[in-house]
Structure formats: C-alpha cells, structure tokens
Amino acid sequence: MTTGTEPTERLRRWRLVLGGEQADGTGCALSGRDAGMDGALAALYGKGDRPQTGRERAAGLGASAPSVARWLGDIRTYFPSSVVQIMQRDAIDRLGLSALLLEPEMLEAVEADVHLVGTLLSLNKAMPETTKETARAVVRKVVDDLEKRLATRTRATLTGALDRSARVTRPRHHDIDWNRTIAVNLKHYLPEHRTVVPERLIGYGRAARSVKKEVILCIDQSGSMAASVVYASVFGAVLASMRSISTRLVVFDTAVVDLTDQLDDPVDVLFGTQLGGGTDINRALAHCQAHLTRPAETVVVLISDLYEGGIRDEMLKRVAAMKASGVQFVTLLALSDEGAPAYDREHAAALAALGAPAFACTPDLFPEVMAAALEKRLLPIPETA
C-alpha cells in the first residue's frame, strides 16, 4: 500500500538530482532546507562536466575564499560527513579550488579526510608559512583518527604472528602456550586422574624482548598514490612502535628518500614526502636491497602502481634476488579504501611470476597481510584482486 506522500517524496528527490533545469520534468518546486541543499549542489554541479576555464571555472562558488567558506559551511549543514568529503573532493577537481586551500581560514572550514591530506601534501611546496601550521593541524587530526582506528588491531595481529613464528618446543614455564599444548596432548588424557599428561610442550619465543623481524615499507609517492602514502605512513609509525619489529620507511619518485628517522611521528613523515613527479622503482629497490641485514627475517612491502620509469629488467632482477635470499616480498598496488588504481598490468604479471603477486589492499586488511608475510604463509589476497 502506498501513501500520498510517497510520490511527492519521489518527485522531490528527482528534483534534487536533476537540478531543476527546464527539461527535468518534475514540476516540483523547492523551499526552505531543500532550496538550500539545491543551491549548494548547483554551485558545484550546475555547470555540468564540460571543461571550464577562467572565471567560468569557478561556477556557482565564485573565486573568493569567503564564498567558498560559506559553501563549505552550507554543505556541512545539509549533508553527512561522508557526502561532504566527496563534494569537497569534487570541488577541488572540478573547480580548481586547490589554491584556496593555501589560506588558513579555508583549511579551518573543510572536513578533514585522507584525500584532503593528499591534496595538502601535493601543495606543500607552494604553501606559505602562515598556512603550514594550520595544514599540520589538519593532517594531525586525520593521522590521529587513523591511528586510533588501526593501531590496536595491528599491534595485536602482528604480535600474535610474531609469537607463532617464534614457537619453541622446550619453553620455559611462563612461555608455554597452554591452549596448543593441551590440544596436541589430548591423546594422553588419563580418565582416572581426569588430567592430560603433557608429553610435548609448545611455547612462544620471546619475540617481544628482541628484534625478531625486519620490515621495509617502500612507497611510491607519485600523485596517484596519495591515499596510500597517508595510510602507509601511519602503519609505519605503528610498526616502528613495536620493539620486536625493526621498521624502515622509504619513499620514492625518481629520487629515493629514507624517512626512517622520522617514524616516531607520521605527520613529519608525510610532510617529508613530495607527491607527484616520475617513478624509479628500480632505484628504490636498490636502496632497500642495500639495507638488508637478515633477508630470511625481512618483509619488503612495495606500494606502487608499478608504472616504472627506471630500468624494468633490473627492477625484476632485484625482486628475484631478494626472494632468492629469503625475503618475503609483498606488492600492493594501493593501500587505501578505493581498490586498485590504474596500474601497469605487464609489470604486475611479471612480479606474480616471481611469486610476488600484486594486489590492492584496504587498511583493514593490511594487518592480516603483514601477519601472513611475517609467518611466511600464503597472503590473504582479496578475491577481486
């Protein structure tokens, strides 16, 4: 059974979608809050998708910071945070508003998310000193939120993986893994005594008391990898906080920068990157290869869309050499919530042939991928990869 309000609500929604042009065919007039929502949408999407230049490019927002700031306030009033973030992204892409983000007042008005951080990092070199403090505060908020979301689970997952990889069969009393010990000794159950005789003890090694594994994060900082750089920097800081893992973080374009000494603060890491430019994966892997001290206990994570501007054959030879020495090599096309970007499929296939399949990884899956790599078992590759 339908009510009389349902057709009206349907027309209202179509009117907001279609934008009220003469041909929208709804015949629906908007007022109050709906009119405000329509105005905010029209300011961004009213000019359609055709290329725009000069003053027309600013569409309904105008080119001034005050008008954009008012619009940002409006959309935060009318739409939920997830929609606001999408509209901000579209405004930056469609209307060329990046330059306005160099103004502190504008940064204070935006809804901070991973994509905004990526945009700010790409503008870092052009950012005036008066804006940098505000920009760092925006980046700090996003990073802190990500750490709260990801750190606890990552540490717990990797600690378990390190313990399992370090199990011993003659453990000290306080190192005994009682669950596994009981499971393997159930055949020695004595009914008359109602107890299990543990003929074989299984225990954990002391992974937490010394460095057991080494991890090298090698991150492509080309413009398309912005979200991956943000997430990888946060994960790098989390890994660096674990005493049982020695973590190195390397970012690259055509040059290679080692940011390991800044891993205690992922915000410093992010402002040490320079999004954009070319790509030389071979040079970056050469740097990683030169810092291998215990290959059999090392995981190298290459995060890149694999568009190599360096020497392709040398890149593949380096991966093959590292794997032959015992390195666990993981290739991630992206570390973000958006899935795989455009990537070089030929290089991905070549890496897969070497036993290093390339796939996109969400931040929520990353701890499981790292745990599998640390334990030297099959990686949990998503079915869509």
C-alpha positions in Angstrom: 0.0 0.0 0.0 1.4 3.4 -0.9 0.6 6.7 0.7 0.0 10.1 -0.9 3.3 11.3 0.4 5.4 8.7 -1.4 5.0 10.2 -5.0 5.7 13.7 -3.6 8.9 12.5 -1.9 10.0 10.7 -5.0 9.5 13.8 -7.1 11.4 15.9 -4.5 14.4 13.5 -4.7 14.4 13.5 -8.5 14.2 17.3 -8.5 17.3 17.5 -6.3 19.1 15.0 -8.5 18.1 16.6 -11.9 18.8 20.2 -10.7 15.6 22.0 -11.8 16.5 22.6 -15.4 13.6 23.1 -17.8 13.8 19.6 -19.0 13.8 17.8 -15.6 10.1 17.2 -16.0 9.3 17.0 -12.3 7.3 20.2 -11.9 8.4 20.2 -8.3 9.3 23.5 -6.5 11.7 23.5 -3.5 11.6 25.7 -0.5 13.3 26.1 2.9 16.1 23.5 3.6 15.5 21.8 0.3 16.2 25.0 -1.5 19.4 25.5 0.4 20.5 21.9 -0.4 19.7 22.6 -4.1 21.7 25.8 -4.1 24.7 24.0 -2.6 24.5 21.3 -5.2 24.0 23.7 -8.1 27.0 25.7 -7.0 29.2 22.7 -7.6 27.5 20.6 -10.2 25.4 23.2 -12.0 27.8 23.7 -14.9 27.9 20.1 -15.9 31.0 18.1 -16.7 32.3 20.1 -19.7 35.8 21.6 -19.4 35.8 25.1 -17.8 38.3 27.8 -17.9 38.8 31.3 -16.5 36.0 32.8 -14.4 33.5 30.2 -15.6 35.6 27.5 -13.9 34.5 28.8 -10.5 30.9 28.0 -11.4 28.5 29.0 -8.7 31.1 29.2 -6.0 32.9 32.3 -7.2 36.7 32.5 -6.9 36.9 34.1 -3.5 37.7 32.4 -0.2 34.7 33.9 1.6 32.1 32.5 -0.9 33.8 29.0 -0.8 33.9 29.1 3.0 30.2 29.8 3.1 29.5 27.0 0.7 31.6 24.6 2.9 29.6 25.6 5.9 26.4 25.0 3.9 27.2 21.5 2.8 28.3 20.5 6.3 24.8 21.7 7.5 22.9 19.8 4.8 24.8 16.6 4.2 26.5 13.9 6.3 30.3 13.8 6.7 30.8 11.1 4.0 28.9 13.2 1.4 30.7 16.4 2.4 34.1 14.7 1.8 33.0 13.6 -1.7 31.7 17.1 -2.5 34.9 18.7 -1.3 36.9 16.4 -3.5 34.7 17.2 -6.5 35.1 20.9 -5.8 38.8 20.7 -5.8 38.9 18.6 -9.0 36.1 20.4 -11.0 36.5 24.0 -9.9 40.2 24.3 -9.4 40.0 25.3 -5.7 43.3 23.9 -4.6 44.9 27.3 -4.4 42.3 28.4 -1.9 43.4 25.6 0.5 46.6 27.6 1.0 44.6 30.0 3.1 44.3 29.2 6.8 40.7 30.3 7.0 39.8 27.8 4.3 41.5 24.9 6.0 39.7 25.5 9.2 36.3 25.2 7.3 36.9 21.9 5.5 36.1 18.4 6.6 39.4 16.7 7.0 39.9 13.2 5.5 42.6 11.2 3.8 42.0 12.7 0.4 42.3 16.2 1.7 45.6 15.3 3.4 46.8 14.0 0.0 45.9 17.4 -1.6 47.6 19.3 1.1 50.8 17.3 0.7 50.8 17.9 -3.0 50.6 21.6 -2.3 53.2 21.5 0.4 56.0 23.2 -1.5 53.7 26.1 -2.5 52.3 26.5 0.9 53.1 29.8 2.6 54.5 29.7 6.2 51.3 31.3 7.5 49.3 28.3 6.3 51.7 25.5 7.2 50.8 25.5 10.9 47.1 25.1 10.1 47.8 22.5 7.5 49.8 20.4 10.0 46.9 20.7 12.5 44.5 19.3 9.8 46.9 16.5 8.9 47.5 15.7 12.6 43.7 15.3 13.2 43.4 12.8 10.3 46.5 10.9 11.4 45.4 10.7 15.0 42.0 9.4 13.9 43.6 6.8 11.7 45.9 5.6 14.5 43.0 5.2 16.9 41.2 3.1 14.3 44.1 1.0 13.2 46.9 0.8 15.8 45.4 -1.6 18.4 44.3 -4.2 15.9 47.6 -4.0 14.0 49.7 -4.5 17.1 47.6 -7.4 18.3 47.6 -9.2 15.0 51.3 -8.8 14.4 52.2 -9.7 18.0 50.3 -12.9 17.5 52.1 -13.6 14.2 55.5 -13.0 15.8 54.7 -15.3 18.7 53.5 -18.0 16.4 56.6 -17.7 14.2 58.8 -17.9 17.3 57.3 -21.0 18.9 59.7 -23.4 20.6 59.3 -27.0 21.8 61.2 -26.6 25.1 59.7 -23.5 26.5 60.2 -22.0 30.0 57.2 -22.3 32.2 55.9 -18.7 31.6 56.4 -19.1 27.8 54.2 -22.2 27.5 51.3 -21.8 25.0 48.8 -23.8 27.1 46.0 -23.9 24.5 48.2 -25.6 21.9 50.0 -27.7 24.4 46.7 -29.2 25.6 45.4 -29.7 22.1 48.4 -31.8 20.9 48.4 -33.8 24.2 44.7 -34.8 24.3 45.7 -38.4 23.3 47.5 -38.6 26.7 44.4 -37.9 28.7 44.1 -40.1 31.9 40.4 -40.6 32.7 41.1 -42.0 36.2 43.1 -38.8 37.1 40.9 -36.5 34.9 44.0 -34.8 33.6 46.3 -34.6 30.5 49.9 -35.6 30.7 51.7 -33.0 28.6 54.5 -35.1 26.9 55.1 -32.4 24.4 55.2 -28.7 25.4 54.6 -25.9 22.9 55.7 -22.4 23.8 56.1 -18.9 22.5 59.5 -17.5 21.8 60.4 -14.2 23.4 59.6 -12.1 20.3 58.6 -9.1 22.4 62.0 -8.8 24.0 64.2 -8.5 21.0 64.0 -7.7 17.3 62.7 -10.8 15.5 61.6 -9.4 12.1 62.5 -6.5 9.9 60.0 -4.7 7.7 60.9 -2.3 4.9 58.0 -0.2 3.5 58.9 1.2 0.1 56.3 3.7 -1.0 55.7 5.2 -4.5 54.9 8.9 -3.9 53.6 9.7 -7.4 50.4 11.8 -7.3 48.0 8.9 -7.8 49.3 7.2 -4.6 48.4 10.0 -2.2 46.0 8.0 0.0 48.4 5.1 0.1 51.2 7.4 1.3 49.0 8.6 4.1 48.0 5.1 5.3 51.5 3.6 4.9 53.0 6.4 7.0 50.5 5.7 9.8 51.2 1.9 9.6 54.9 2.6 9.5 54.7 4.5 12.8 52.6 1.7 14.3 55.2 -0.9 13.3 58.0 1.2 14.5 56.4 1.3 17.9 56.8 -2.5 18.2 60.1 -3.4 19.7 60.1 -6.8 18.1 60.0 -5.3 14.6 62.7 -3.1 13.0 61.0 -0.9 10.5 62.4 1.2 7.7 60.3 3.5 5.6 61.4 4.6 2.1 59.6 6.9 -0.3 60.5 7.5 -3.9 59.7 9.1 -7.2 62.8 9.4 -9.4 64.8 10.0 -6.2 64.8 8.0 -3.1 64.3 9.4 0.4 64.7 7.4 3.6 62.4 8.7 6.3 63.1 6.0 8.9 64.4 8.5 11.4 61.1 10.3 11.4 58.9 7.3 12.0 58.1 8.3 15.6 55.8 11.0 14.1 53.8 10.1 10.9 53.0 13.8 10.4 56.7 14.5 10.0 56.9 11.6 7.6 54.0 12.9 5.5 55.5 16.4 5.2 58.8 14.8 4.2 57.1 13.4 1.1 56.7 15.2 -2.2 53.7 13.9 -4.1 54.0 14.0 -7.9 56.8 13.5 -10.3 58.2 10.4 -12.0 58.8 6.9 -10.8 62.0 4.9 -10.5 61.1 1.6 -8.7 64.4 0.0 -9.5 66.4 2.7 -7.7 64.1 2.5 -4.7 64.5 -1.3 -4.5 68.3 -0.9 -4.8 68.2 1.2 -1.7 66.1 -1.4 0.1 68.3 -4.2 -1.0 71.4 -2.4 0.3 69.9 -2.3 3.8 69.1 -6.0 4.0 70.9 -7.5 7.0 68.8 -10.6 7.7 67.0 -11.4 4.4 65.3 -14.5 5.8 63.7 -12.5 8.6 62.7 -9.5 6.4 59.5 -8.4 4.8 59.7 -5.9 2.0 56.4 -4.2 1.1 56.4 -2.3 -2.2 53.4 0.0 -2.6 53.2 1.2 -6.1 51.0 1.3 -9.3 54.1 -0.2 -11.0 54.4 2.4 -13.7 58.2 2.1 -13.9 60.3 4.9 -15.3 63.5 3.2 -14.4 65.1 0.0 -15.7 62.3 -2.6 -15.8 64.6 -5.7 -16.2 66.8 -4.6 -13.3 63.8 -4.0 -11.1 62.6 -7.6 -11.7 66.1 -9.0 -11.2 66.2 -7.2 -7.8 62.9 -8.7 -6.7 64.0 -12.1 -7.8 67.3 -11.7 -6.0 65.6 -10.6 -2.8 63.2 -13.5 -2.9 66.0 -16.0 -3.5 67.8 -14.7 -0.4 64.8 -15.4 1.7 63.0 -12.0 1.7 59.2 -12.1 1.9 58.2 -9.7 -0.9 54.7 -8.1 -0.9 53.5 -5.9 -3.7 50.5 -3.6 -3.1 49.0 -1.7 -6.0 47.3 0.6 -3.4 46.8 0.8 0.4 43.5 2.6 0.5 39.8 2.1 0.7 39.3 2.8 -3.1 40.6 -0.5 -4.5 43.1 -0.9 -7.3 44.0 2.2 -9.3 45.2 2.2 -12.9 48.4 0.1 -12.8 50.9 -1.5 -15.2 49.5 -4.9 -15.8 52.6 -6.2 -17.6 54.8 -5.5 -14.5 52.1 -6.9 -12.2 52.1 -10.2 -14.2 55.9 -10.3 -14.2 56.0 -9.9 -10.4 53.3 -12.6 -9.9 55.5 -15.0 -12.0 58.3 -14.3 -9.5 56.0 -15.2 -6.6 55.1 -11.7 -5.6 51.5 -11.2 -6.7 50.4 -7.5 -6.9 47.0 -6.6 -5.4 45.2 -3.7 -3.8 44.8 -3.8 -0.1 42.5 -2.0 2.2 43.8 -0.6 5.5 41.6 -3.1 7.4 43.2 -6.0 5.6 46.8 -4.8 5.9 47.4 -6.3 9.4 46.4 -9.7 8.1 48.6 -9.3 5.0 51.6 -8.4 7.2 50.9 -11.2 9.7 50.9 -13.8 6.8 54.1 -12.3 5.5 55.8 -12.5 8.9 54.7 -16.1 9.3 55.7 -17.0 5.8 52.3 -18.3 4.8 50.1 -17.6 1.8 48.9 -14.0 1.7 45.2 -13.3 2.1 44.7 -11.8 -1.4 41.2 -10.4 -1.9 39.1 -12.3 -4.5 38.7 -9.1 -6.6 42.5 -8.8 -7.0 
